[in-house]
Amino acid sequence: MNDVAMKSLTELYKIGRGPSSSHTMGPEKACKLFRDKNPTADRFEVILYGSLAKTGVGHGTDRIIKETLGPEPCEVTFNYEDIPLPHPNTMDLFAYCNDMLLDKQRVMSVGGGEICFEGSPLAIPPDVYEHASFSHIASYCREHNLRLWEYVRKVEGEAVWEHLHRIWEAMKDSIRLGLSTDGVLPGGLEVKRKAKQLFSRHHIDESAETRENRMVCAYAFAVSEQNAAGERIVTAPTCGSAGVVPSVLYYQQKKRGFSDEEIVRALAAGGIVGNLIKTNASISGSECGCQAEVGSACAMAAAALGELFELDLDMIEYAAEIAIEHHLGLTCDPICGLVQIPCIERNAVAAMRAINAVSLASFLSDSRKISLDDCIDVMKQTGLDISHRYKETAEGGLATLQV
């Protein structure tokens, strides 16, 4: 793994509307910038390619584009051809005035709400972290006697702490709203919300272990259902995986009374792992499958929980590595392109897996054989090897089922 550099955690944890960071948040951001760049335009055209085209209807990509570029007329075209693309989530934007082309721009939505303008002079967020491998970060922390959260605060300062407190408030809001809402999710699959039912349906003789499973899953369902409904959530690291990190941390706060400040410290540690994956592999389902989304979220939750429990660096690294390792090869094949089946349940399963990873790591970290950095490299290669049919194209796996 090459040590390049990493951007701020403010570029990882973002508050926005679901259901997809790459299919709604990214295109929305691109269209806002393009619209502001062309204030005299009286008409827009947008062409969607790759995964943006193949699952754009289910994700509401065309809807968010038209809302963002409006009130001017906007035509959205879905190009389903298999042509060479710089990224699976590629879109072309055109601005016109009196039928004269004012501007055109190719944009890639690279995951987590992040976008990249091809050949654009638009500002790119600066790199703020000198290190981009866990081994180098860990060495620095040991040399300076820092925990991961202290490393984040040392590098980014108070501004990121204020951001992380806002992130945690937004995460809690999404859980609370999700738990209090019932009904059917939009999109046509007639998927009923289940978080409220999970939260309230307890048994008199329910064991502590069963209750933990039910509550963590209820919190994960709550956030994921809010996301599927196009409501406000936090990318952690993406919309489709937004339920994993908050459910694990919210459960621990409720159970053990951790303060918001302690939770924010955990978010900082989890953010480092998410940033490493984003920098050295991918957090885009269309690029590397769901291992890049839910697998990354599980690793972030494991690292965050390890920090919350004040485990040492080796244990935190091992917990995150376990979480990634056991999601390798996970496909991204939502039915009808909707972030509902299997995405909602998958967030809940990953949340429980993160807790299990921390438990296992706390006992066995001295016997591990591979590093987190190695596992991230393998994730990237595995993602590149996965057939495009299983990477958010609705062409294979569960996406082919009729329900």
Contacts in CASP RR format, 6 or more apart in sequence:
PFRMAT RR
TARGET T0000
AUTHOR 0000-0000-0000
METHOD contacts of the structure
MODEL  1
MNDVAMKSLTELYKIGRGPSSSHTMGPEKACKLFRDKNPTADRFEVILYG
SLAKTGVGHGTDRIIKETLGPEPCEVTFNYEDIPLPHPNTMDLFAYCNDM
LLDKQRVMSVGGGEICFEGSPLAIPPDVYEHASFSHIASYCREHNLRLWE
YVRKVEGEAVWEHLHRIWEAMKDSIRLGLSTDGVLPGGLEVKRKAKQLFS
RHHIDESAETRENRMVCAYAFAVSEQNAAGERIVTAPTCGSAGVVPSVLY
YQQKKRGFSDEEIVRALAAGGIVGNLIKTNASISGSECGCQAEVGSACAM
AAAALGELFELDLDMIEYAAEIAIEHHLGLTCDPICGLVQIPCIERNAVA
AMRAINAVSLASFLSDSRKISLDDCIDVMKQTGLDISHRYKETAEGGLAT
LQV
1 132 0 8 1.000
1 133 0 8 1.000
1 280 0 8 1.000
1 373 0 8 1.000
1 374 0 8 1.000
1 376 0 8 1.000
1 377 0 8 1.000
2 132 0 8 1.000
2 280 0 8 1.000
3 131 0 8 1.000
3 132 0 8 1.000
3 133 0 8 1.000
3 136 0 8 1.000
4 127 0 8 1.000
4 132 0 8 1.000
4 279 0 8 1.000
5 127 0 8 1.000
5 128 0 8 1.000
5 129 0 8 1.000
5 130 0 8 1.000
5 131 0 8 1.000
5 132 0 8 1.000
5 279 0 8 1.000
6 127 0 8 1.000
6 128 0 8 1.000
6 129 0 8 1.000
6 131 0 8 1.000
6 132 0 8 1.000
6 275 0 8 1.000
6 276 0 8 1.000
6 278 0 8 1.000
6 279 0 8 1.000
7 125 0 8 1.000
7 126 0 8 1.000
7 127 0 8 1.000
7 128 0 8 1.000
7 129 0 8 1.000
7 275 0 8 1.000
7 279 0 8 1.000
8 125 0 8 1.000
8 126 0 8 1.000
8 128 0 8 1.000
8 156 0 8 1.000
8 160 0 8 1.000
9 152 0 8 1.000
9 156 0 8 1.000
9 160 0 8 1.000
9 163 0 8 1.000
9 164 0 8 1.000
9 268 0 8 1.000
9 271 0 8 1.000
9 272 0 8 1.000
9 275 0 8 1.000
10 159 0 8 1.000
10 160 0 8 1.000
10 163 0 8 1.000
11 114 0 8 1.000
11 125 0 8 1.000
12 112 0 8 1.000
12 235 0 8 1.000
12 237 0 8 1.000
12 271 0 8 1.000
12 274 0 8 1.000
12 275 0 8 1.000
12 278 0 8 1.000
13 163 0 8 1.000
13 164 0 8 1.000
13 167 0 8 1.000
13 234 0 8 1.000
13 235 0 8 1.000
13 236 0 8 1.000
13 237 0 8 1.000
13 267 0 8 1.000
13 271 0 8 1.000
14 21 0 8 1.000
14 25 0 8 1.000
14 112 0 8 1.000
14 113 0 8 1.000
14 234 0 8 1.000
14 235 0 8 1.000
15 166 0 8 1.000
15 167 0 8 1.000
15 170 0 8 1.000
15 232 0 8 1.000
15 233 0 8 1.000
15 234 0 8 1.000
16 25 0 8 1.000
16 232 0 8 1.000
16 233 0 8 1.000
16 234 0 8 1.000
16 235 0 8 1.000
16 239 0 8 1.000
17 24 0 8 1.000
17 25 0 8 1.000
17 28 0 8 1.000
17 230 0 8 1.000
17 231 0 8 1.000
17 232 0 8 1.000
17 233 0 8 1.000
18 24 0 8 1.000
18 25 0 8 1.000
18 227 0 8 1.000
18 228 0 8 1.000
18 230 0 8 1.000
18 231 0 8 1.000
18 233 0 8 1.000
18 239 0 8 1.000
18 240 0 8 1.000
18 242 0 8 1.000
18 339 0 8 1.000
19 59 0 8 1.000
19 60 0 8 1.000
19 227 0 8 1.000
19 228 0 8 1.000
19 229 0 8 1.000
19 230 0 8 1.000
19 239 0 8 1.000
19 240 0 8 1.000
19 338 0 8 1.000
19 339 0 8 1.000
20 59 0 8 1.000
20 61 0 8 1.000
20 238 0 8 1.000
20 239 0 8 1.000
20 240 0 8 1.000
20 339 0 8 1.000
21 111 0 8 1.000
21 112 0 8 1.000
21 113 0 8 1.000
21 235 0 8 1.000
21 237 0 8 1.000
21 238 0 8 1.000
21 239 0 8 1.000
21 240 0 8 1.000
22 51 0 8 1.000
22 52 0 8 1.000
22 89 0 8 1.000
22 109 0 8 1.000
22 110 0 8 1.000
22 111 0 8 1.000
22 112 0 8 1.000
22 113 0 8 1.000
22 238 0 8 1.000
22 284 0 8 1.000
22 285 0 8 1.000
22 286 0 8 1.000
22 392 0 8 1.000
23 51 0 8 1.000
23 52 0 8 1.000
23 55 0 8 1.000
23 56 0 8 1.000
23 59 0 8 1.000
23 60 0 8 1.000
23 61 0 8 1.000
23 89 0 8 1.000
23 109 0 8 1.000
24 59 0 8 1.000
24 60 0 8 1.000
24 61 0 8 1.000
24 64 0 8 1.000
24 230 0 8 1.000
24 239 0 8 1.000
25 112 0 8 1.000
25 113 0 8 1.000
25 235 0 8 1.000
25 239 0 8 1.000
26 109 0 8 1.000
26 111 0 8 1.000
26 112 0 8 1.000
26 113 0 8 1.000
26 114 0 8 1.000
26 115 0 8 1.000
27 52 0 8 1.000
27 61 0 8 1.000
27 64 0 8 1.000
27 65 0 8 1.000
27 68 0 8 1.000
27 91 0 8 1.000
27 107 0 8 1.000
27 109 0 8 1.000
27 115 0 8 1.000
28 64 0 8 1.000
28 65 0 8 1.000
28 68 0 8 1.000
29 113 0 8 1.000
29 115 0 8 1.000
30 91 0 8 1.000
30 93 0 8 1.000
30 105 0 8 1.000
30 107 0 8 1.000
30 109 0 8 1.000
30 115 0 8 1.000
30 117 0 8 1.000
31 46 0 8 1.000
31 64 0 8 1.000
31 65 0 8 1.000
31 68 0 8 1.000
31 69 0 8 1.000
31 93 0 8 1.000
32 68 0 8 1.000
33 117 0 8 1.000
33 122 0 8 1.000
34 44 0 8 1.000
34 69 0 8 1.000
34 93 0 8 1.000
34 95 0 8 1.000
34 103 0 8 1.000
34 105 0 8 1.000
34 107 0 8 1.000
35 41 0 8 1.000
35 44 0 8 1.000
35 68 0 8 1.000
35 69 0 8 1.000
35 70 0 8 1.000
37 95 0 8 1.000
37 103 0 8 1.000
37 122 0 8 1.000
38 95 0 8 1.000
38 102 0 8 1.000
38 103 0 8 1.000
40 97 0 8 1.000
40 102 0 8 1.000
41 72 0 8 1.000
41 95 0 8 1.000
41 96 0 8 1.000
41 97 0 8 1.000
41 102 0 8 1.000
41 103 0 8 1.000
42 72 0 8 1.000
42 73 0 8 1.000
42 96 0 8 1.000
42 97 0 8 1.000
42 98 0 8 1.000
43 72 0 8 1.000
43 73 0 8 1.000
43 74 0 8 1.000
43 95 0 8 1.000
43 96 0 8 1.000
43 97 0 8 1.000
43 99 0 8 1.000
44 69 0 8 1.000
44 70 0 8 1.000
44 72 0 8 1.000
44 73 0 8 1.000
44 74 0 8 1.000
44 75 0 8 1.000
44 93 0 8 1.000
44 94 0 8 1.000
44 95 0 8 1.000
44 96 0 8 1.000
45 74 0 8 1.000
45 75 0 8 1.000
45 76 0 8 1.000
45 77 0 8 1.000
45 93 0 8 1.000
45 94 0 8 1.000
45 96 0 8 1.000
46 65 0 8 1.000
46 69 0 8 1.000
46 74 0 8 1.000
46 75 0 8 1.000
46 76 0 8 1.000
46 77 0 8 1.000
46 91 0 8 1.000
46 92 0 8 1.000
46 93 0 8 1.000
46 94 0 8 1.000
47 76 0 8 1.000
47 77 0 8 1.000
47 79 0 8 1.000
47 91 0 8 1.000
47 92 0 8 1.000
48 56 0 8 1.000
48 61 0 8 1.000
48 62 0 8 1.000
48 76 0 8 1.000
48 77 0 8 1.000
48 78 0 8 1.000
48 79 0 8 1.000
48 91 0 8 1.000
49 79 0 8 1.000
49 81 0 8 1.000
49 83 0 8 1.000
49 85 0 8 1.000
49 90 0 8 1.000
49 91 0 8 1.000
49 92 0 8 1.000
50 79 0 8 1.000
50 80 0 8 1.000
50 85 0 8 1.000
50 88 0 8 1.000
50 89 0 8 1.000
50 90 0 8 1.000
50 286 0 8 1.000
50 393 0 8 1.000
51 88 0 8 1.000
51 89 0 8 1.000
51 285 0 8 1.000
51 286 0 8 1.000
51 391 0 8 1.000
51 392 0 8 1.000
51 393 0 8 1.000
52 61 0 8 1.000
52 88 0 8 1.000
52 89 0 8 1.000
52 90 0 8 1.000
52 91 0 8 1.000
52 109 0 8 1.000
52 286 0 8 1.000
53 78 0 8 1.000
53 79 0 8 1.000
53 80 0 8 1.000
54 78 0 8 1.000
54 80 0 8 1.000
54 392 0 8 1.000
54 393 0 8 1.000
54 394 0 8 1.000
54 395 0 8 1.000
55 334 0 8 1.000
55 337 0 8 1.000
55 392 0 8 1.000
55 393 0 8 1.000
55 394 0 8 1.000
56 62 0 8 1.000
56 78 0 8 1.000
56 337 0 8 1.000
57 78 0 8 1.000
57 337 0 8 1.000
58 187 0 8 1.000
58 336 0 8 1.000
58 337 0 8 1.000
58 338 0 8 1.000
59 337 0 8 1.000
59 338 0 8 1.000
59 339 0 8 1.000
61 76 0 8 1.000
62 76 0 8 1.000
62 78 0 8 1.000
65 74 0 8 1.000
65 76 0 8 1.000
66 74 0 8 1.000
66 76 0 8 1.000
86 106 0 8 1.000
86 108 0 8 1.000
86 118 0 8 1.000
87 108 0 8 1.000
87 109 0 8 1.000
87 110 0 8 1.000
87 116 0 8 1.000
87 284 0 8 1.000
87 287 0 8 1.000
88 284 0 8 1.000
88 286 0 8 1.000
88 287 0 8 1.000
88 388 0 8 1.000
88 391 0 8 1.000
88 392 0 8 1.000
88 393 0 8 1.000
89 108 0 8 1.000
89 109 0 8 1.000
89 110 0 8 1.000
89 111 0 8 1.000
89 284 0 8 1.000
89 286 0 8 1.000
89 287 0 8 1.000
90 106 0 8 1.000
90 107 0 8 1.000
90 108 0 8 1.000
90 109 0 8 1.000
91 106 0 8 1.000
91 107 0 8 1.000
91 108 0 8 1.000
91 109 0 8 1.000
92 104 0 8 1.000
92 105 0 8 1.000
92 106 0 8 1.000
92 107 0 8 1.000
93 103 0 8 1.000
93 104 0 8 1.000
93 105 0 8 1.000
93 106 0 8 1.000
93 107 0 8 1.000
94 101 0 8 1.000
94 103 0 8 1.000
94 104 0 8 1.000
95 101 0 8 1.000
95 102 0 8 1.000
95 103 0 8 1.000
95 104 0 8 1.000
96 102 0 8 1.000
105 117 0 8 1.000
105 118 0 8 1.000
105 120 0 8 1.000
106 117 0 8 1.000
106 118 0 8 1.000
107 115 0 8 1.000
107 116 0 8 1.000
107 117 0 8 1.000
107 118 0 8 1.000
108 115 0 8 1.000
108 116 0 8 1.000
108 118 0 8 1.000
109 115 0 8 1.000
110 116 0 8 1.000
110 282 0 8 1.000
110 284 0 8 1.000
110 287 0 8 1.000
111 238 0 8 1.000
111 282 0 8 1.000
111 283 0 8 1.000
111 284 0 8 1.000
111 285 0 8 1.000
111 287 0 8 1.000
112 235 0 8 1.000
112 237 0 8 1.000
112 238 0 8 1.000
112 239 0 8 1.000
112 278 0 8 1.000
112 283 0 8 1.000
112 284 0 8 1.000
113 235 0 8 1.000
113 238 0 8 1.000
128 155 0 8 1.000
128 156 0 8 1.000
129 155 0 8 1.000
129 275 0 8 1.000
130 155 0 8 1.000
131 137 0 8 1.000
131 140 0 8 1.000
132 276 0 8 1.000
132 279 0 8 1.000
132 280 0 8 1.000
133 276 0 8 1.000
133 280 0 8 1.000
133 373 0 8 1.000
134 272 0 8 1.000
134 273 0 8 1.000
134 276 0 8 1.000
134 317 0 8 1.000
134 320 0 8 1.000
134 371 0 8 1.000
134 372 0 8 1.000
134 373 0 8 1.000
135 371 0 8 1.000
135 373 0 8 1.000
137 148 0 8 1.000
137 151 0 8 1.000
137 272 0 8 1.000
138 313 0 8 1.000
138 317 0 8 1.000
140 146 0 8 1.000
140 151 0 8 1.000
141 147 0 8 1.000
141 148 0 8 1.000
141 150 0 8 1.000
141 151 0 8 1.000
141 313 0 8 1.000
142 313 0 8 1.000
144 154 0 8 1.000
146 154 0 8 1.000
147 265 0 8 1.000
147 269 0 8 1.000
147 307 0 8 1.000
147 310 0 8 1.000
148 268 0 8 1.000
148 269 0 8 1.000
148 270 0 8 1.000
148 272 0 8 1.000
148 303 0 8 1.000
148 307 0 8 1.000
148 313 0 8 1.000
148 316 0 8 1.000
149 264 0 8 1.000
149 265 0 8 1.000
149 266 0 8 1.000
149 268 0 8 1.000
149 269 0 8 1.000
149 307 0 8 1.000
151 272 0 8 1.000
152 160 0 8 1.000
152 268 0 8 1.000
152 269 0 8 1.000
152 271 0 8 1.000
152 272 0 8 1.000
153 160 0 8 1.000
153 161 0 8 1.000
153 268 0 8 1.000
160 268 0 8 1.000
161 264 0 8 1.000
164 264 0 8 1.000
164 267 0 8 1.000
164 268 0 8 1.000
165 260 0 8 1.000
165 264 0 8 1.000
167 234 0 8 1.000
167 267 0 8 1.000
168 249 0 8 1.000
168 260 0 8 1.000
168 263 0 8 1.000
168 264 0 8 1.000
168 267 0 8 1.000
170 232 0 8 1.000
170 233 0 8 1.000
170 234 0 8 1.000
171 223 0 8 1.000
171 233 0 8 1.000
171 234 0 8 1.000
171 236 0 8 1.000
171 245 0 8 1.000
171 246 0 8 1.000
171 249 0 8 1.000
171 250 0 8 1.000
172 246 0 8 1.000
172 250 0 8 1.000
173 232 0 8 1.000
174 222 0 8 1.000
174 223 0 8 1.000
174 226 0 8 1.000
174 227 0 8 1.000
174 231 0 8 1.000
174 232 0 8 1.000
174 233 0 8 1.000
174 234 0 8 1.000
174 242 0 8 1.000
174 246 0 8 1.000
175 219 0 8 1.000
175 222 0 8 1.000
175 223 0 8 1.000
175 246 0 8 1.000
175 247 0 8 1.000
175 250 0 8 1.000
176 222 0 8 1.000
177 222 0 8 1.000
177 226 0 8 1.000
177 231 0 8 1.000
178 193 0 8 1.000
178 195 0 8 1.000
178 196 0 8 1.000
178 222 0 8 1.000
178 223 0 8 1.000
178 225 0 8 1.000
178 226 0 8 1.000
179 195 0 8 1.000
179 196 0 8 1.000
179 199 0 8 1.000
179 218 0 8 1.000
179 219 0 8 1.000
179 222 0 8 1.000
180 196 0 8 1.000
181 193 0 8 1.000
181 195 0 8 1.000
181 196 0 8 1.000
181 225 0 8 1.000
181 226 0 8 1.000
181 229 0 8 1.000
182 192 0 8 1.000
182 193 0 8 1.000
182 196 0 8 1.000
182 197 0 8 1.000
183 192 0 8 1.000
183 193 0 8 1.000
184 190 0 8 1.000
184 191 0 8 1.000
184 192 0 8 1.000
184 193 0 8 1.000
185 191 0 8 1.000
185 192 0 8 1.000
185 193 0 8 1.000
185 225 0 8 1.000
185 228 0 8 1.000
185 229 0 8 1.000
185 338 0 8 1.000
185 340 0 8 1.000
186 228 0 8 1.000
186 229 0 8 1.000
186 230 0 8 1.000
187 336 0 8 1.000
187 338 0 8 1.000
187 340 0 8 1.000
188 336 0 8 1.000
188 338 0 8 1.000
189 335 0 8 1.000
189 336 0 8 1.000
189 338 0 8 1.000
189 340 0 8 1.000
189 341 0 8 1.000
189 403 0 8 1.000
191 228 0 8 1.000
191 338 0 8 1.000
191 340 0 8 1.000
191 341 0 8 1.000
191 344 0 8 1.000
193 221 0 8 1.000
193 225 0 8 1.000
194 221 0 8 1.000
194 225 0 8 1.000
194 344 0 8 1.000
195 218 0 8 1.000
195 219 0 8 1.000
195 221 0 8 1.000
195 222 0 8 1.000
195 225 0 8 1.000
196 222 0 8 1.000
198 214 0 8 1.000
198 217 0 8 1.000
198 218 0 8 1.000
198 221 0 8 1.000
199 214 0 8 1.000
199 215 0 8 1.000
199 218 0 8 1.000
199 222 0 8 1.000
201 214 0 8 1.000
202 211 0 8 1.000
202 214 0 8 1.000
203 210 0 8 1.000
206 214 0 8 1.000
212 251 0 8 1.000
212 255 0 8 1.000
212 355 0 8 1.000
213 352 0 8 1.000
215 251 0 8 1.000
215 254 0 8 1.000
216 247 0 8 1.000
216 248 0 8 1.000
216 251 0 8 1.000
216 348 0 8 1.000
216 351 0 8 1.000
216 352 0 8 1.000
216 355 0 8 1.000
217 247 0 8 1.000
217 348 0 8 1.000
217 351 0 8 1.000
217 352 0 8 1.000
219 243 0 8 1.000
219 246 0 8 1.000
219 247 0 8 1.000
219 250 0 8 1.000
219 251 0 8 1.000
219 351 0 8 1.000
220 243 0 8 1.000
220 244 0 8 1.000
220 247 0 8 1.000
220 344 0 8 1.000
220 347 0 8 1.000
220 348 0 8 1.000
220 350 0 8 1.000
220 351 0 8 1.000
221 344 0 8 1.000
221 347 0 8 1.000
221 348 0 8 1.000
222 243 0 8 1.000
222 247 0 8 1.000
223 233 0 8 1.000
223 242 0 8 1.000
223 243 0 8 1.000
223 246 0 8 1.000
223 247 0 8 1.000
223 347 0 8 1.000
224 240 0 8 1.000
224 242 0 8 1.000
224 243 0 8 1.000
224 339 0 8 1.000
224 343 0 8 1.000
224 344 0 8 1.000
224 347 0 8 1.000
224 348 0 8 1.000
225 344 0 8 1.000
226 232 0 8 1.000
226 233 0 8 1.000
227 233 0 8 1.000
227 239 0 8 1.000
227 240 0 8 1.000
227 242 0 8 1.000
227 243 0 8 1.000
227 339 0 8 1.000
228 338 0 8 1.000
228 339 0 8 1.000
228 340 0 8 1.000
228 343 0 8 1.000
228 344 0 8 1.000
233 239 0 8 1.000
233 242 0 8 1.000
233 243 0 8 1.000
234 242 0 8 1.000
234 246 0 8 1.000
235 242 0 8 1.000
236 242 0 8 1.000
236 243 0 8 1.000
236 244 0 8 1.000
236 245 0 8 1.000
236 246 0 8 1.000
236 297 0 8 1.000
236 300 0 8 1.000
237 271 0 8 1.000
237 274 0 8 1.000
237 277 0 8 1.000
237 278 0 8 1.000
237 283 0 8 1.000
237 293 0 8 1.000
237 296 0 8 1.000
237 297 0 8 1.000
237 300 0 8 1.000
238 283 0 8 1.000
238 284 0 8 1.000
238 285 0 8 1.000
238 293 0 8 1.000
238 296 0 8 1.000
238 297 0 8 1.000
239 339 0 8 1.000
240 293 0 8 1.000
240 294 0 8 1.000
240 339 0 8 1.000
240 343 0 8 1.000
240 347 0 8 1.000
241 293 0 8 1.000
241 294 0 8 1.000
241 295 0 8 1.000
241 296 0 8 1.000
241 297 0 8 1.000
241 347 0 8 1.000
241 350 0 8 1.000
242 297 0 8 1.000
242 347 0 8 1.000
243 297 0 8 1.000
243 347 0 8 1.000
243 351 0 8 1.000
244 294 0 8 1.000
244 297 0 8 1.000
244 298 0 8 1.000
244 300 0 8 1.000
244 301 0 8 1.000
244 347 0 8 1.000
244 350 0 8 1.000
244 351 0 8 1.000
244 354 0 8 1.000
245 267 0 8 1.000
245 270 0 8 1.000
245 297 0 8 1.000
245 300 0 8 1.000
245 301 0 8 1.000
245 304 0 8 1.000
247 301 0 8 1.000
247 347 0 8 1.000
247 348 0 8 1.000
247 351 0 8 1.000
248 301 0 8 1.000
248 304 0 8 1.000
248 305 0 8 1.000
248 351 0 8 1.000
248 354 0 8 1.000
248 355 0 8 1.000
249 258 0 8 1.000
249 263 0 8 1.000
249 266 0 8 1.000
249 267 0 8 1.000
249 301 0 8 1.000
249 304 0 8 1.000
249 305 0 8 1.000
249 308 0 8 1.000
252 258 0 8 1.000
252 305 0 8 1.000
252 308 0 8 1.000
253 260 0 8 1.000
253 263 0 8 1.000
258 308 0 8 1.000
262 308 0 8 1.000
263 308 0 8 1.000
265 307 0 8 1.000
265 308 0 8 1.000
266 304 0 8 1.000
266 305 0 8 1.000
266 306 0 8 1.000
266 307 0 8 1.000
266 308 0 8 1.000
267 304 0 8 1.000
268 307 0 8 1.000
269 303 0 8 1.000
269 304 0 8 1.000
269 306 0 8 1.000
269 307 0 8 1.000
269 316 0 8 1.000
270 300 0 8 1.000
270 301 0 8 1.000
270 303 0 8 1.000
270 304 0 8 1.000
270 307 0 8 1.000
270 320 0 8 1.000
271 300 0 8 1.000
271 303 0 8 1.000
271 304 0 8 1.000
272 303 0 8 1.000
273 296 0 8 1.000
273 299 0 8 1.000
273 300 0 8 1.000
273 302 0 8 1.000
273 303 0 8 1.000
273 320 0 8 1.000
273 372 0 8 1.000
274 283 0 8 1.000
274 296 0 8 1.000
274 299 0 8 1.000
274 300 0 8 1.000
276 372 0 8 1.000
276 373 0 8 1.000
276 376 0 8 1.000
277 283 0 8 1.000
277 292 0 8 1.000
277 296 0 8 1.000
277 299 0 8 1.000
277 324 0 8 1.000
277 376 0 8 1.000
277 379 0 8 1.000
278 296 0 8 1.000
280 373 0 8 1.000
280 376 0 8 1.000
280 377 0 8 1.000
280 380 0 8 1.000
281 288 0 8 1.000
281 292 0 8 1.000
281 376 0 8 1.000
281 377 0 8 1.000
281 379 0 8 1.000
281 380 0 8 1.000
282 288 0 8 1.000
282 292 0 8 1.000
282 379 0 8 1.000
282 380 0 8 1.000
282 383 0 8 1.000
283 292 0 8 1.000
283 293 0 8 1.000
283 296 0 8 1.000
284 292 0 8 1.000
284 293 0 8 1.000
285 292 0 8 1.000
285 293 0 8 1.000
285 332 0 8 1.000
285 391 0 8 1.000
285 392 0 8 1.000
286 332 0 8 1.000
286 391 0 8 1.000
286 392 0 8 1.000
286 393 0 8 1.000
287 383 0 8 1.000
287 391 0 8 1.000
288 379 0 8 1.000
288 380 0 8 1.000
288 382 0 8 1.000
288 383 0 8 1.000
288 384 0 8 1.000
288 386 0 8 1.000
288 391 0 8 1.000
289 329 0 8 1.000
289 330 0 8 1.000
289 331 0 8 1.000
289 332 0 8 1.000
289 383 0 8 1.000
289 386 0 8 1.000
289 390 0 8 1.000
289 391 0 8 1.000
289 392 0 8 1.000
290 327 0 8 1.000
290 330 0 8 1.000
290 331 0 8 1.000
290 332 0 8 1.000
290 333 0 8 1.000
290 343 0 8 1.000
290 346 0 8 1.000
291 324 0 8 1.000
291 327 0 8 1.000
291 328 0 8 1.000
291 329 0 8 1.000
291 330 0 8 1.000
291 379 0 8 1.000
291 382 0 8 1.000
291 383 0 8 1.000
292 332 0 8 1.000
292 379 0 8 1.000
292 383 0 8 1.000
293 332 0 8 1.000
294 327 0 8 1.000
294 330 0 8 1.000
294 343 0 8 1.000
294 346 0 8 1.000
294 347 0 8 1.000
294 350 0 8 1.000
295 323 0 8 1.000
295 324 0 8 1.000
295 327 0 8 1.000
295 330 0 8 1.000
295 350 0 8 1.000
296 324 0 8 1.000
297 347 0 8 1.000
297 350 0 8 1.000
298 323 0 8 1.000
298 324 0 8 1.000
298 327 0 8 1.000
298 350 0 8 1.000
298 351 0 8 1.000
298 353 0 8 1.000
298 354 0 8 1.000
298 357 0 8 1.000
299 320 0 8 1.000
299 321 0 8 1.000
299 323 0 8 1.000
299 324 0 8 1.000
299 354 0 8 1.000
299 372 0 8 1.000
300 320 0 8 1.000
301 323 0 8 1.000
301 350 0 8 1.000
301 351 0 8 1.000
301 354 0 8 1.000
302 316 0 8 1.000
302 319 0 8 1.000
302 320 0 8 1.000
302 322 0 8 1.000
302 323 0 8 1.000
302 354 0 8 1.000
302 357 0 8 1.000
302 358 0 8 1.000
302 361 0 8 1.000
303 316 0 8 1.000
303 317 0 8 1.000
303 319 0 8 1.000
303 320 0 8 1.000
305 319 0 8 1.000
305 354 0 8 1.000
305 355 0 8 1.000
305 358 0 8 1.000
306 315 0 8 1.000
306 316 0 8 1.000
306 319 0 8 1.000
306 358 0 8 1.000
306 361 0 8 1.000
307 316 0 8 1.000
309 358 0 8 1.000
309 362 0 8 1.000
311 319 0 8 1.000
311 358 0 8 1.000
311 361 0 8 1.000
311 362 0 8 1.000
312 365 0 8 1.000
314 365 0 8 1.000
314 366 0 8 1.000
314 368 0 8 1.000
315 358 0 8 1.000
315 361 0 8 1.000
315 362 0 8 1.000
315 365 0 8 1.000
316 361 0 8 1.000
317 365 0 8 1.000
317 371 0 8 1.000
317 372 0 8 1.000
318 361 0 8 1.000
318 364 0 8 1.000
318 365 0 8 1.000
318 368 0 8 1.000
318 372 0 8 1.000
319 354 0 8 1.000
319 357 0 8 1.000
319 358 0 8 1.000
319 360 0 8 1.000
319 361 0 8 1.000
319 362 0 8 1.000
320 357 0 8 1.000
320 372 0 8 1.000
321 368 0 8 1.000
321 370 0 8 1.000
321 371 0 8 1.000
321 372 0 8 1.000
321 375 0 8 1.000
322 357 0 8 1.000
322 360 0 8 1.000
322 361 0 8 1.000
323 350 0 8 1.000
323 353 0 8 1.000
323 354 0 8 1.000
323 357 0 8 1.000
324 372 0 8 1.000
324 375 0 8 1.000
324 376 0 8 1.000
324 379 0 8 1.000
325 370 0 8 1.000
325 375 0 8 1.000
326 353 0 8 1.000
326 357 0 8 1.000
327 350 0 8 1.000
327 353 0 8 1.000
328 375 0 8 1.000
328 378 0 8 1.000
328 379 0 8 1.000
328 382 0 8 1.000
329 382 0 8 1.000
329 383 0 8 1.000
329 386 0 8 1.000
331 386 0 8 1.000
331 390 0 8 1.000
331 391 0 8 1.000
331 397 0 8 1.000
331 398 0 8 1.000
332 390 0 8 1.000
332 391 0 8 1.000
332 392 0 8 1.000
333 390 0 8 1.000
333 392 0 8 1.000
333 394 0 8 1.000
333 396 0 8 1.000
333 397 0 8 1.000
333 398 0 8 1.000
333 399 0 8 1.000
333 400 0 8 1.000
334 340 0 8 1.000
334 341 0 8 1.000
334 342 0 8 1.000
334 343 0 8 1.000
334 392 0 8 1.000
334 394 0 8 1.000
334 398 0 8 1.000
334 399 0 8 1.000
335 341 0 8 1.000
335 342 0 8 1.000
335 398 0 8 1.000
335 399 0 8 1.000
335 401 0 8 1.000
335 403 0 8 1.000
336 394 0 8 1.000
336 399 0 8 1.000
337 392 0 8 1.000
337 394 0 8 1.000
337 399 0 8 1.000
341 398 0 8 1.000
341 403 0 8 1.000
342 398 0 8 1.000
383 391 0 8 1.000
388 395 0 8 1.000
389 395 0 8 1.000
389 396 0 8 1.000
389 397 0 8 1.000
390 396 0 8 1.000
390 397 0 8 1.000
393 399 0 8 1.000
394 400 0 8 1.000
END
